[in-house]
Amino acid sequence: MPEAQYDGGRAIAPTGGGGVMDLATAEGQTLEKAPAGPPGPGPGGRPRSLWSDAWHDLRRNPVFVIAALVILFLVVISIWPQLIASGSPLDCDLAKAQQGSRPGHPFGFDGQGCDVYTRTVYGARTSVTVGVCATLGVALLGSVLGGLAGFFGRAPDALLSRLTDVFFAIPVVLGGLVLLSVVTSNTVWPVIGFMVLLGWPQISRIARGSVITVKQNDYVQAARALGASSARLLLRHVLPNAVAPVIVVATIALGTYISLEATLSYLGVGLRPPTVSWGIDISAASPYIRNAPHMLLWPAGALAVTVLAFIMLGDAVRDALDPKLR
């Protein structure tokens, strides 16, 4: 077999007809014609990112679909309760107090003669508002403080750790009884502020640990070696890869904040009448649970379904975003 020859540093090979072929040219043509490799799961054969891969799994998870539909329904009736409930939740008739179901009033009436169905529908607005606003405030404050402490370390990290230890030592319900008992406002903002005040340490611990793990990766160290500033490292490389655990914990905590609002309202230190709230209705119905159980069961059932939907949503998101579960 004829051997390959070298001409001016280029490799040439004999052809079947006695000629020669430039191996570099042949290699380039081969690379051009070679396929790009087996197509990956993403478009164009490229692998999907963590977020697109998570969304791909969530769309096929029946738990996520059911929880998302329930939450979407709750959000819609929170914004437009008149779509499924006519009348006002404050229209009451004492002559109908504690009466059961009747045409046009499927849930019966409460102790003041108010329609339980209408109050249950309108109570979703308060619960969803408190849960969403408290979660956003807790996630924002906790992520900023925990992310900065985990990224810079040293004195900021030590200070945040001691501060979170102090807040973790405060019982949530006891803290609500003390702080909210002196508030006279009937709006939802004092309750939201209390939840943010005592809820951020949990998110900050999660954010701190996630940032510490991510900043030790090779791509972060490479960017640092190339001269990237701390702000660029934090916003471009660390934050996008450290936010997943915060989203999971915040989604699950949203249902917890809704139940906490109902608990504080039940104890009389959260929301107060004339605000319509499931916790207020449960508190008002508890003395009549034997004679008129419908007054308690419907708002309590709505509260349980709402909290369960958000917990199921958080579990599904956690399973989709956690690579260890794949």
DOFIMI-133454 format. One record per residue (C-alpha): x, y, z. Coordinates in Angstrom, 2 decimals, padded with zeros to 5 digits. Layout:
<rodo><c1>X</c1><c2>Y</c2><c3>Z</c3></rodo>
...
end
This chain:
<rodo><c1>000.00</c1><c2>000.00</c2><c3>000.00</c3></rodo>
<rodo><c1>001.49</c1><c2>003.41</c2><c3>-000.95</c3></rodo>
<rodo><c1>002.57</c1><c2>005.54</c2><c3>001.95</c3></rodo>
<rodo><c1>001.43</c1><c2>009.08</c2><c3>002.62</c3></rodo>
<rodo><c1>003.84</c1><c2>011.83</c2><c3>001.54</c3></rodo>
<rodo><c1>004.55</c1><c2>015.28</c2><c3>002.98</c3></rodo>
<rodo><c1>004.80</c1><c2>018.38</c2><c3>000.86</c3></rodo>
<rodo><c1>005.64</c1><c2>021.67</c2><c3>002.50</c3></rodo>
<rodo><c1>004.35</c1><c2>020.54</c2><c3>005.89</c3></rodo>
<rodo><c1>001.06</c1><c2>019.27</c2><c3>004.39</c3></rodo>
<rodo><c1>000.12</c1><c2>015.63</c2><c3>004.42</c3></rodo>
<rodo><c1>-000.82</c1><c2>014.18</c2><c3>001.02</c3></rodo>
<rodo><c1>-002.01</c1><c2>010.70</c2><c3>000.20</c3></rodo>
<rodo><c1>-002.02</c1><c2>008.78</c2><c3>-003.06</c3></rodo>
<rodo><c1>-005.32</c1><c2>008.26</c2><c3>-004.81</c3></rodo>
<rodo><c1>-006.45</c1><c2>005.27</c2><c3>-006.74</c3></rodo>
<rodo><c1>-005.69</c1><c2>006.99</c2><c3>-010.08</c3></rodo>
<rodo><c1>-002.09</c1><c2>007.76</c2><c3>-009.23</c3></rodo>
<rodo><c1>-002.80</c1><c2>011.32</c2><c3>-007.96</c3></rodo>
<rodo><c1>-002.55</c1><c2>012.72</c2><c3>-004.46</c3></rodo>
<rodo><c1>-005.13</c1><c2>014.23</c2><c3>-002.12</c3></rodo>
<rodo><c1>-004.55</c1><c2>016.85</c2><c3>000.56</c3></rodo>
<rodo><c1>-005.44</c1><c2>015.16</c2><c3>003.87</c3></rodo>
<rodo><c1>-006.18</c1><c2>018.50</c2><c3>005.55</c3></rodo>
<rodo><c1>-008.67</c1><c2>019.33</c2><c3>002.80</c3></rodo>
<rodo><c1>-010.18</c1><c2>015.88</c2><c3>003.04</c3></rodo>
<rodo><c1>-010.49</c1><c2>016.18</c2><c3>006.81</c3></rodo>
<rodo><c1>-012.19</c1><c2>019.57</c2><c3>006.51</c3></rodo>
<rodo><c1>-014.66</c1><c2>018.17</c2><c3>003.99</c3></rodo>
<rodo><c1>-015.32</c1><c2>015.23</c2><c3>006.26</c3></rodo>
<rodo><c1>-015.99</c1><c2>017.49</c2><c3>009.22</c3></rodo>
<rodo><c1>-018.34</c1><c2>019.61</c2><c3>007.16</c3></rodo>
<rodo><c1>-020.29</c1><c2>016.58</c2><c3>006.03</c3></rodo>
<rodo><c1>-020.25</c1><c2>014.83</c2><c3>009.39</c3></rodo>
<rodo><c1>-023.44</c1><c2>015.09</c2><c3>011.39</c3></rodo>
<rodo><c1>-023.46</c1><c2>017.30</c2><c3>014.46</c3></rodo>
<rodo><c1>-024.06</c1><c2>014.28</c2><c3>016.67</c3></rodo>
<rodo><c1>-027.22</c1><c2>012.66</c2><c3>017.94</c3></rodo>
<rodo><c1>-030.00</c1><c2>015.17</c2><c3>018.49</c3></rodo>
<rodo><c1>-030.37</c1><c2>016.16</c2><c3>022.11</c3></rodo>
<rodo><c1>-033.59</c1><c2>016.66</c2><c3>024.01</c3></rodo>
<rodo><c1>-033.70</c1><c2>020.35</c2><c3>023.19</c3></rodo>
<rodo><c1>-034.37</c1><c2>022.15</c2><c3>019.91</c3></rodo>
<rodo><c1>-031.65</c1><c2>021.77</c2><c3>017.27</c3></rodo>
<rodo><c1>-030.07</c1><c2>018.87</c2><c3>019.15</c3></rodo>
<rodo><c1>-028.93</c1><c2>021.12</c2><c3>022.01</c3></rodo>
<rodo><c1>-029.44</c1><c2>019.96</c2><c3>025.60</c3></rodo>
<rodo><c1>-032.17</c1><c2>021.74</c2><c3>027.53</c3></rodo>
<rodo><c1>-031.36</c1><c2>024.06</c2><c3>030.39</c3></rodo>
<rodo><c1>-032.43</c1><c2>023.34</c2><c3>033.96</c3></rodo>
<rodo><c1>-035.51</c1><c2>025.56</c2><c3>033.64</c3></rodo>
<rodo><c1>-036.67</c1><c2>024.19</c2><c3>030.28</c3></rodo>
<rodo><c1>-036.06</c1><c2>020.64</c2><c3>031.48</c3></rodo>
<rodo><c1>-038.04</c1><c2>021.37</c2><c3>034.66</c3></rodo>
<rodo><c1>-040.93</c1><c2>022.83</c2><c3>032.66</c3></rodo>
<rodo><c1>-040.84</c1><c2>019.76</c2><c3>030.40</c3></rodo>
<rodo><c1>-041.27</c1><c2>017.53</c2><c3>033.46</c3></rodo>
<rodo><c1>-043.89</c1><c2>019.73</c2><c3>035.15</c3></rodo>
<rodo><c1>-046.19</c1><c2>019.70</c2><c3>032.14</c3></rodo>
<rodo><c1>-046.34</c1><c2>015.92</c2><c3>032.37</c3></rodo>
<rodo><c1>-046.81</c1><c2>015.76</c2><c3>036.14</c3></rodo>
<rodo><c1>-050.50</c1><c2>015.32</c2><c3>037.02</c3></rodo>
<rodo><c1>-049.93</c1><c2>016.63</c2><c3>040.55</c3></rodo>
<rodo><c1>-048.60</c1><c2>019.90</c2><c3>039.16</c3></rodo>
<rodo><c1>-051.41</c1><c2>020.20</c2><c3>036.62</c3></rodo>
<rodo><c1>-054.15</c1><c2>019.67</c2><c3>039.22</c3></rodo>
<rodo><c1>-052.54</c1><c2>022.04</c2><c3>041.74</c3></rodo>
<rodo><c1>-051.97</c1><c2>024.69</c2><c3>039.07</c3></rodo>
<rodo><c1>-055.61</c1><c2>024.51</c2><c3>037.92</c3></rodo>
<rodo><c1>-056.87</c1><c2>024.87</c2><c3>041.50</c3></rodo>
<rodo><c1>-054.57</c1><c2>027.84</c2><c3>042.12</c3></rodo>
<rodo><c1>-055.58</c1><c2>029.44</c2><c3>038.82</c3></rodo>
<rodo><c1>-059.24</c1><c2>029.11</c2><c3>039.81</c3></rodo>
<rodo><c1>-058.50</c1><c2>030.69</c2><c3>043.21</c3></rodo>
<rodo><c1>-056.65</c1><c2>033.59</c2><c3>041.58</c3></rodo>
<rodo><c1>-059.51</c1><c2>034.21</c2><c3>039.14</c3></rodo>
<rodo><c1>-062.20</c1><c2>034.28</c2><c3>041.82</c3></rodo>
<rodo><c1>-059.94</c1><c2>036.43</c2><c3>043.99</c3></rodo>
<rodo><c1>-059.82</c1><c2>039.06</c2><c3>041.27</c3></rodo>
<rodo><c1>-063.39</c1><c2>038.66</c2><c3>040.02</c3></rodo>
<rodo><c1>-065.47</c1><c2>037.00</c2><c3>042.78</c3></rodo>
<rodo><c1>-068.66</c1><c2>038.28</c2><c3>041.17</c3></rodo>
<rodo><c1>-068.18</c1><c2>035.71</c2><c3>038.40</c3></rodo>
<rodo><c1>-069.50</c1><c2>032.92</c2><c3>040.64</c3></rodo>
<rodo><c1>-071.06</c1><c2>034.82</c2><c3>043.56</c3></rodo>
<rodo><c1>-073.81</c1><c2>037.39</c2><c3>043.39</c3></rodo>
<rodo><c1>-074.49</c1><c2>039.88</c2><c3>046.13</c3></rodo>
<rodo><c1>-072.28</c1><c2>041.25</c2><c3>048.87</c3></rodo>
<rodo><c1>-070.68</c1><c2>039.19</c2><c3>051.67</c3></rodo>
<rodo><c1>-071.78</c1><c2>041.91</c2><c3>054.10</c3></rodo>
<rodo><c1>-075.52</c1><c2>041.61</c2><c3>053.28</c3></rodo>
<rodo><c1>-076.97</c1><c2>039.78</c2><c3>056.27</c3></rodo>
<rodo><c1>-080.45</c1><c2>038.97</c2><c3>057.58</c3></rodo>
<rodo><c1>-080.73</c1><c2>037.87</c2><c3>061.21</c3></rodo>
<rodo><c1>-083.98</c1><c2>036.09</c2><c3>060.42</c3></rodo>
<rodo><c1>-081.95</c1><c2>033.53</c2><c3>058.40</c3></rodo>
<rodo><c1>-079.22</c1><c2>033.03</c2><c3>061.00</c3></rodo>
<rodo><c1>-077.78</c1><c2>029.47</c2><c3>061.12</c3></rodo>
<rodo><c1>-080.21</c1><c2>028.19</c2><c3>058.50</c3></rodo>
<rodo><c1>-079.01</c1><c2>025.42</c2><c3>056.23</c3></rodo>
<rodo><c1>-078.83</c1><c2>025.10</c2><c3>052.48</c3></rodo>
<rodo><c1>-081.66</c1><c2>026.41</c2><c3>050.34</c3></rodo>
<rodo><c1>-082.12</c1><c2>027.34</c2><c3>046.64</c3></rodo>
<rodo><c1>-079.77</c1><c2>030.18</c2><c3>045.77</c3></rodo>
<rodo><c1>-077.79</c1><c2>029.70</c2><c3>048.99</c3></rodo>
<rodo><c1>-076.07</c1><c2>026.30</c2><c3>048.71</c3></rodo>
<rodo><c1>-073.85</c1><c2>026.72</c2><c3>051.80</c3></rodo>
<rodo><c1>-076.56</c1><c2>028.10</c2><c3>054.10</c3></rodo>
<rodo><c1>-076.21</c1><c2>031.11</c2><c3>056.41</c3></rodo>
<rodo><c1>-073.91</c1><c2>031.98</c2><c3>059.30</c3></rodo>
<rodo><c1>-074.69</c1><c2>033.26</c2><c3>062.78</c3></rodo>
<rodo><c1>-075.39</c1><c2>036.77</c2><c3>061.49</c3></rodo>
<rodo><c1>-077.57</c1><c2>035.60</c2><c3>058.60</c3></rodo>
<rodo><c1>-074.88</c1><c2>036.20</c2><c3>055.97</c3></rodo>
<rodo><c1>-074.60</c1><c2>033.89</c2><c3>052.97</c3></rodo>
<rodo><c1>-071.79</c1><c2>031.40</c2><c3>053.70</c3></rodo>
<rodo><c1>-071.20</c1><c2>030.71</c2><c3>050.00</c3></rodo>
<rodo><c1>-070.65</c1><c2>034.38</c2><c3>049.18</c3></rodo>
<rodo><c1>-068.36</c1><c2>034.90</c2><c3>052.15</c3></rodo>
<rodo><c1>-066.37</c1><c2>031.79</c2><c3>051.26</c3></rodo>
<rodo><c1>-065.85</c1><c2>033.04</c2><c3>047.71</c3></rodo>
<rodo><c1>-064.87</c1><c2>036.54</c2><c3>048.79</c3></rodo>
<rodo><c1>-062.62</c1><c2>035.16</c2><c3>051.52</c3></rodo>
<rodo><c1>-060.32</c1><c2>033.73</c2><c3>048.84</c3></rodo>
<rodo><c1>-059.27</c1><c2>037.28</c2><c3>047.88</c3></rodo>
<rodo><c1>-057.93</c1><c2>038.01</c2><c3>051.36</c3></rodo>
<rodo><c1>-056.14</c1><c2>034.70</c2><c3>051.76</c3></rodo>
<rodo><c1>-054.49</c1><c2>034.78</c2><c3>048.32</c3></rodo>
<rodo><c1>-053.47</c1><c2>038.43</c2><c3>048.75</c3></rodo>
<rodo><c1>-051.85</c1><c2>037.76</c2><c3>052.12</c3></rodo>
<rodo><c1>-050.14</c1><c2>034.58</c2><c3>050.93</c3></rodo>
<rodo><c1>-048.73</c1><c2>036.03</c2><c3>047.69</c3></rodo>
<rodo><c1>-047.60</c1><c2>039.39</c2><c3>049.15</c3></rodo>
<rodo><c1>-046.03</c1><c2>037.77</c2><c3>052.21</c3></rodo>
<rodo><c1>-044.21</c1><c2>035.21</c2><c3>050.07</c3></rodo>
<rodo><c1>-042.87</c1><c2>037.86</c2><c3>047.70</c3></rodo>
<rodo><c1>-041.67</c1><c2>040.01</c2><c3>050.60</c3></rodo>
<rodo><c1>-040.07</c1><c2>037.09</c2><c3>052.42</c3></rodo>
<rodo><c1>-038.41</c1><c2>035.76</c2><c3>049.26</c3></rodo>
<rodo><c1>-037.05</c1><c2>039.16</c2><c3>048.24</c3></rodo>
<rodo><c1>-035.71</c1><c2>040.16</c2><c3>051.67</c3></rodo>
<rodo><c1>-034.38</c1><c2>036.72</c2><c3>052.55</c3></rodo>
<rodo><c1>-032.73</c1><c2>036.18</c2><c3>049.16</c3></rodo>
<rodo><c1>-030.97</c1><c2>039.53</c2><c3>049.19</c3></rodo>
<rodo><c1>-029.64</c1><c2>039.20</c2><c3>052.73</c3></rodo>
<rodo><c1>-028.78</c1><c2>035.52</c2><c3>052.48</c3></rodo>
<rodo><c1>-027.24</c1><c2>035.84</c2><c3>049.02</c3></rodo>
<rodo><c1>-025.00</c1><c2>038.74</c2><c3>050.00</c3></rodo>
<rodo><c1>-023.91</c1><c2>037.04</c2><c3>053.21</c3></rodo>
<rodo><c1>-023.13</c1><c2>033.77</c2><c3>051.43</c3></rodo>
<rodo><c1>-021.26</c1><c2>035.48</c2><c3>048.59</c3></rodo>
<rodo><c1>-019.06</c1><c2>037.84</c2><c3>050.62</c3></rodo>
<rodo><c1>-018.77</c1><c2>035.74</c2><c3>053.79</c3></rodo>
<rodo><c1>-016.73</c1><c2>036.83</c2><c3>056.80</c3></rodo>
<rodo><c1>-018.32</c1><c2>039.58</c2><c3>058.91</c3></rodo>
<rodo><c1>-021.62</c1><c2>039.90</c2><c3>056.94</c3></rodo>
<rodo><c1>-022.09</c1><c2>036.15</c2><c3>057.07</c3></rodo>
<rodo><c1>-021.39</c1><c2>035.94</c2><c3>060.80</c3></rodo>
<rodo><c1>-023.71</c1><c2>038.87</c2><c3>061.53</c3></rodo>
<rodo><c1>-026.56</c1><c2>037.38</c2><c3>059.49</c3></rodo>
<rodo><c1>-026.14</c1><c2>033.98</c2><c3>061.14</c3></rodo>
<rodo><c1>-026.47</c1><c2>035.45</c2><c3>064.63</c3></rodo>
<rodo><c1>-029.42</c1><c2>037.62</c2><c3>063.55</c3></rodo>
<rodo><c1>-031.30</c1><c2>034.68</c2><c3>062.08</c3></rodo>
<rodo><c1>-030.69</c1><c2>032.70</c2><c3>065.27</c3></rodo>
<rodo><c1>-032.46</c1><c2>035.45</c2><c3>067.21</c3></rodo>
<rodo><c1>-035.49</c1><c2>035.42</c2><c3>064.89</c3></rodo>
<rodo><c1>-035.66</c1><c2>031.62</c2><c3>064.86</c3></rodo>
<rodo><c1>-035.97</c1><c2>031.72</c2><c3>068.66</c3></rodo>
<rodo><c1>-039.24</c1><c2>033.71</c2><c3>068.44</c3></rodo>
<rodo><c1>-042.36</c1><c2>031.48</c2><c3>068.24</c3></rodo>
<rodo><c1>-044.42</c1><c2>032.62</c2><c3>065.26</c3></rodo>
<rodo><c1>-047.87</c1><c2>032.43</c2><c3>066.87</c3></rodo>
<rodo><c1>-046.65</c1><c2>034.00</c2><c3>070.12</c3></rodo>
<rodo><c1>-044.93</c1><c2>036.74</c2><c3>068.17</c3></rodo>
<rodo><c1>-048.15</c1><c2>037.40</c2><c3>066.28</c3></rodo>
<rodo><c1>-050.15</c1><c2>037.62</c2><c3>069.49</c3></rodo>
<rodo><c1>-047.72</c1><c2>040.17</c2><c3>070.90</c3></rodo>
<rodo><c1>-047.04</c1><c2>042.31</c2><c3>067.84</c3></rodo>
<rodo><c1>-050.47</c1><c2>042.33</c2><c3>066.19</c3></rodo>
<rodo><c1>-052.42</c1><c2>042.85</c2><c3>069.42</c3></rodo>
<rodo><c1>-051.37</c1><c2>046.52</c2><c3>069.43</c3></rodo>
<rodo><c1>-052.34</c1><c2>047.10</c2><c3>065.79</c3></rodo>
<rodo><c1>-055.73</c1><c2>048.69</c2><c3>065.19</c3></rodo>
<rodo><c1>-055.72</c1><c2>048.64</c2><c3>061.38</c3></rodo>
<rodo><c1>-058.25</c1><c2>046.39</c2><c3>059.61</c3></rodo>
<rodo><c1>-056.15</c1><c2>046.05</c2><c3>056.44</c3></rodo>
<rodo><c1>-054.01</c1><c2>043.10</c2><c3>055.45</c3></rodo>
<rodo><c1>-050.70</c1><c2>045.01</c2><c3>055.51</c3></rodo>
<rodo><c1>-049.89</c1><c2>044.66</c2><c3>059.23</c3></rodo>
<rodo><c1>-050.35</c1><c2>040.89</c2><c3>058.92</c3></rodo>
<rodo><c1>-048.19</c1><c2>040.79</c2><c3>055.79</c3></rodo>
<rodo><c1>-045.50</c1><c2>042.89</c2><c3>057.49</c3></rodo>
<rodo><c1>-045.47</c1><c2>040.56</c2><c3>060.49</c3></rodo>
<rodo><c1>-045.05</c1><c2>037.51</c2><c3>058.25</c3></rodo>
<rodo><c1>-042.18</c1><c2>039.13</c2><c3>056.36</c3></rodo>
<rodo><c1>-040.52</c1><c2>040.15</c2><c3>059.62</c3></rodo>
<rodo><c1>-040.50</c1><c2>036.62</c2><c3>061.04</c3></rodo>
<rodo><c1>-040.37</c1><c2>034.66</c2><c3>057.77</c3></rodo>
<rodo><c1>-037.24</c1><c2>035.97</c2><c3>056.03</c3></rodo>
<rodo><c1>-034.67</c1><c2>034.02</c2><c3>058.15</c3></rodo>
<rodo><c1>-035.75</c1><c2>030.69</c2><c3>056.66</c3></rodo>
<rodo><c1>-035.34</c1><c2>031.91</c2><c3>053.08</c3></rodo>
<rodo><c1>-032.05</c1><c2>033.63</c2><c3>053.95</c3></rodo>
<rodo><c1>-030.59</c1><c2>030.37</c2><c3>055.25</c3></rodo>
<rodo><c1>-031.63</c1><c2>028.58</c2><c3>052.05</c3></rodo>
<rodo><c1>-030.25</c1><c2>031.37</c2><c3>049.84</c3></rodo>
<rodo><c1>-027.00</c1><c2>031.54</c2><c3>051.79</c3></rodo>
<rodo><c1>-026.33</c1><c2>027.83</c2><c3>051.50</c3></rodo>
<rodo><c1>-027.22</c1><c2>027.76</c2><c3>047.81</c3></rodo>
<rodo><c1>-024.95</c1><c2>030.72</c2><c3>047.01</c3></rodo>
<rodo><c1>-022.04</c1><c2>029.20</c2><c3>048.95</c3></rodo>
<rodo><c1>-022.41</c1><c2>025.98</c2><c3>046.94</c3></rodo>
<rodo><c1>-022.68</c1><c2>027.72</c2><c3>043.56</c3></rodo>
<rodo><c1>-019.81</c1><c2>030.18</c2><c3>044.02</c3></rodo>
<rodo><c1>-017.38</c1><c2>027.25</c2><c3>044.45</c3></rodo>
<rodo><c1>-018.11</c1><c2>025.88</c2><c3>040.98</c3></rodo>
<rodo><c1>-015.46</c1><c2>026.02</c2><c3>038.28</c3></rodo>
<rodo><c1>-017.29</c1><c2>028.42</c2><c3>035.97</c3></rodo>
<rodo><c1>-017.56</c1><c2>030.99</c2><c3>038.78</c3></rodo>
<rodo><c1>-013.87</c1><c2>030.65</c2><c3>039.58</c3></rodo>
<rodo><c1>-013.02</c1><c2>030.98</c2><c3>035.89</c3></rodo>
<rodo><c1>-015.07</c1><c2>034.15</c2><c3>035.58</c3></rodo>
<rodo><c1>-013.39</c1><c2>035.55</c2><c3>038.66</c3></rodo>
<rodo><c1>-009.96</c1><c2>034.74</c2><c3>037.21</c3></rodo>
<rodo><c1>-010.90</c1><c2>036.57</c2><c3>034.00</c3></rodo>
<rodo><c1>-011.52</c1><c2>039.73</c2><c3>036.01</c3></rodo>
<rodo><c1>-015.30</c1><c2>039.71</c2><c3>036.41</c3></rodo>
<rodo><c1>-016.53</c1><c2>042.10</c2><c3>039.09</c3></rodo>
<rodo><c1>-018.37</c1><c2>040.93</c2><c3>042.19</c3></rodo>
<rodo><c1>-021.64</c1><c2>042.39</c2><c3>040.90</c3></rodo>
<rodo><c1>-021.29</c1><c2>040.55</c2><c3>037.59</c3></rodo>
<rodo><c1>-020.39</c1><c2>037.30</c2><c3>039.30</c3></rodo>
<rodo><c1>-023.35</c1><c2>037.56</c2><c3>041.63</c3></rodo>
<rodo><c1>-025.96</c1><c2>038.63</c2><c3>039.07</c3></rodo>
<rodo><c1>-024.75</c1><c2>036.76</c2><c3>036.00</c3></rodo>
<rodo><c1>-023.29</c1><c2>033.51</c2><c3>037.29</c3></rodo>
<rodo><c1>-024.32</c1><c2>032.87</c2><c3>040.91</c3></rodo>
<rodo><c1>-027.89</c1><c2>034.13</c2><c3>041.20</c3></rodo>
<rodo><c1>-029.41</c1><c2>032.29</c2><c3>038.18</c3></rodo>
<rodo><c1>-027.97</c1><c2>028.99</c2><c3>039.43</c3></rodo>
<rodo><c1>-028.77</c1><c2>029.49</c2><c3>043.12</c3></rodo>
<rodo><c1>-032.38</c1><c2>030.68</c2><c3>042.92</c3></rodo>
<rodo><c1>-034.02</c1><c2>027.27</c2><c3>042.38</c3></rodo>
<rodo><c1>-034.06</c1><c2>026.19</c2><c3>046.08</c3></rodo>
<rodo><c1>-035.48</c1><c2>029.58</c2><c3>047.06</c3></rodo>
<rodo><c1>-038.34</c1><c2>029.20</c2><c3>044.57</c3></rodo>
<rodo><c1>-039.17</c1><c2>025.74</c2><c3>045.90</c3></rodo>
<rodo><c1>-039.20</c1><c2>026.80</c2><c3>049.56</c3></rodo>
<rodo><c1>-041.15</c1><c2>029.98</c2><c3>048.81</c3></rodo>
<rodo><c1>-043.82</c1><c2>028.07</c2><c3>046.87</c3></rodo>
<rodo><c1>-044.37</c1><c2>025.64</c2><c3>049.73</c3></rodo>
<rodo><c1>-044.28</c1><c2>028.46</c2><c3>052.30</c3></rodo>
<rodo><c1>-047.06</c1><c2>030.33</c2><c3>050.47</c3></rodo>
<rodo><c1>-049.61</c1><c2>027.83</c2><c3>051.71</c3></rodo>
<rodo><c1>-048.14</c1><c2>028.09</c2><c3>055.19</c3></rodo>
<rodo><c1>-048.64</c1><c2>031.85</c2><c3>055.23</c3></rodo>
<rodo><c1>-052.28</c1><c2>031.44</c2><c3>054.21</c3></rodo>
<rodo><c1>-052.88</c1><c2>029.06</c2><c3>057.09</c3></rodo>
<rodo><c1>-050.96</c1><c2>031.38</c2><c3>059.44</c3></rodo>
<rodo><c1>-053.23</c1><c2>034.28</c2><c3>058.49</c3></rodo>
<rodo><c1>-056.27</c1><c2>032.13</c2><c3>059.22</c3></rodo>
<rodo><c1>-054.77</c1><c2>031.09</c2><c3>062.57</c3></rodo>
<rodo><c1>-054.06</c1><c2>034.66</c2><c3>063.64</c3></rodo>
<rodo><c1>-057.53</c1><c2>035.79</c2><c3>062.52</c3></rodo>
<rodo><c1>-059.06</c1><c2>032.89</c2><c3>064.45</c3></rodo>
<rodo><c1>-057.20</c1><c2>034.04</c2><c3>067.57</c3></rodo>
<rodo><c1>-058.52</c1><c2>037.57</c2><c3>067.07</c3></rodo>
<rodo><c1>-055.18</c1><c2>039.34</c2><c3>066.40</c3></rodo>
<rodo><c1>-055.02</c1><c2>039.04</c2><c3>062.62</c3></rodo>
<rodo><c1>-057.68</c1><c2>040.46</c2><c3>060.35</c3></rodo>
<rodo><c1>-060.82</c1><c2>041.83</c2><c3>061.95</c3></rodo>
<rodo><c1>-064.39</c1><c2>042.40</c2><c3>060.78</c3></rodo>
<rodo><c1>-065.70</c1><c2>043.78</c2><c3>058.50</c3></rodo>
<rodo><c1>-062.84</c1><c2>042.22</c2><c3>056.52</c3></rodo>
<rodo><c1>-063.97</c1><c2>038.95</c2><c3>054.94</c3></rodo>
<rodo><c1>-061.56</c1><c2>036.15</c2><c3>055.81</c3></rodo>
<rodo><c1>-061.76</c1><c2>032.40</c2><c3>056.18</c3></rodo>
<rodo><c1>-060.08</c1><c2>032.65</c2><c3>059.58</c3></rodo>
<rodo><c1>-062.66</c1><c2>035.16</c2><c3>060.81</c3></rodo>
<rodo><c1>-065.54</c1><c2>032.97</c2><c3>059.59</c3></rodo>
<rodo><c1>-064.02</c1><c2>029.87</c2><c3>061.20</c3></rodo>
<rodo><c1>-063.61</c1><c2>031.74</c2><c3>064.48</c3></rodo>
<rodo><c1>-067.21</c1><c2>032.99</c2><c3>064.37</c3></rodo>
<rodo><c1>-068.57</c1><c2>029.54</c2><c3>063.50</c3></rodo>
<rodo><c1>-066.67</c1><c2>027.49</c2><c3>066.09</c3></rodo>
<rodo><c1>-069.22</c1><c2>028.05</c2><c3>068.94</c3></rodo>
<rodo><c1>-072.02</c1><c2>026.73</c2><c3>066.68</c3></rodo>
<rodo><c1>-070.27</c1><c2>023.65</c2><c3>065.33</c3></rodo>
<rodo><c1>-072.85</c1><c2>021.29</c2><c3>066.88</c3></rodo>
<rodo><c1>-075.99</c1><c2>023.16</c2><c3>065.84</c3></rodo>
<rodo><c1>-074.81</c1><c2>024.52</c2><c3>062.47</c3></rodo>
<rodo><c1>-071.69</c1><c2>022.64</c2><c3>061.30</c3></rodo>
<rodo><c1>-072.04</c1><c2>024.04</c2><c3>057.76</c3></rodo>
<rodo><c1>-070.89</c1><c2>027.44</c2><c3>059.03</c3></rodo>
<rodo><c1>-067.50</c1><c2>025.93</c2><c3>059.86</c3></rodo>
<rodo><c1>-067.06</c1><c2>023.20</c2><c3>057.27</c3></rodo>
<rodo><c1>-067.21</c1><c2>025.33</c2><c3>054.11</c3></rodo>
<rodo><c1>-064.61</c1><c2>028.02</c2><c3>054.96</c3></rodo>
<rodo><c1>-062.42</c1><c2>025.41</c2><c3>056.65</c3></rodo>
<rodo><c1>-062.68</c1><c2>023.17</c2><c3>053.57</c3></rodo>
<rodo><c1>-061.78</c1><c2>026.06</c2><c3>051.26</c3></rodo>
<rodo><c1>-058.77</c1><c2>026.86</c2><c3>053.44</c3></rodo>
<rodo><c1>-057.61</c1><c2>023.23</c2><c3>053.46</c3></rodo>
<rodo><c1>-057.92</c1><c2>022.88</c2><c3>049.67</c3></rodo>
<rodo><c1>-055.99</c1><c2>026.12</c2><c3>049.09</c3></rodo>
<rodo><c1>-053.13</c1><c2>025.20</c2><c3>051.41</c3></rodo>
<rodo><c1>-052.96</c1><c2>021.68</c2><c3>049.97</c3></rodo>
<rodo><c1>-052.84</c1><c2>023.03</c2><c3>046.39</c3></rodo>
<rodo><c1>-049.85</c1><c2>025.26</c2><c3>047.14</c3></rodo>
<rodo><c1>-048.03</c1><c2>022.47</c2><c3>048.99</c3></rodo>
<rodo><c1>-048.61</c1><c2>020.08</c2><c3>046.08</c3></rodo>
<rodo><c1>-047.36</c1><c2>022.75</c2><c3>043.67</c3></rodo>
<rodo><c1>-044.23</c1><c2>023.26</c2><c3>045.74</c3></rodo>
<rodo><c1>-043.54</c1><c2>019.51</c2><c3>045.92</c3></rodo>
<rodo><c1>-043.89</c1><c2>019.19</c2><c3>042.14</c3></rodo>
<rodo><c1>-041.56</c1><c2>022.14</c2><c3>041.54</c3></rodo>
<rodo><c1>-039.04</c1><c2>020.68</c2><c3>043.98</c3></rodo>
<rodo><c1>-039.03</c1><c2>017.33</c2><c3>042.18</c3></rodo>
<rodo><c1>-038.54</c1><c2>019.06</c2><c3>038.82</c3></rodo>
<rodo><c1>-035.72</c1><c2>021.38</c2><c3>039.92</c3></rodo>
<rodo><c1>-033.74</c1><c2>018.93</c2><c3>042.06</c3></rodo>
<rodo><c1>-031.22</c1><c2>017.11</c2><c3>039.81</c3></rodo>
<rodo><c1>-030.65</c1><c2>014.47</c2><c3>042.50</c3></rodo>
<rodo><c1>-034.22</c1><c2>013.21</c2><c3>042.01</c3></rodo>
<rodo><c1>-033.76</c1><c2>012.56</c2><c3>038.27</c3></rodo>
end
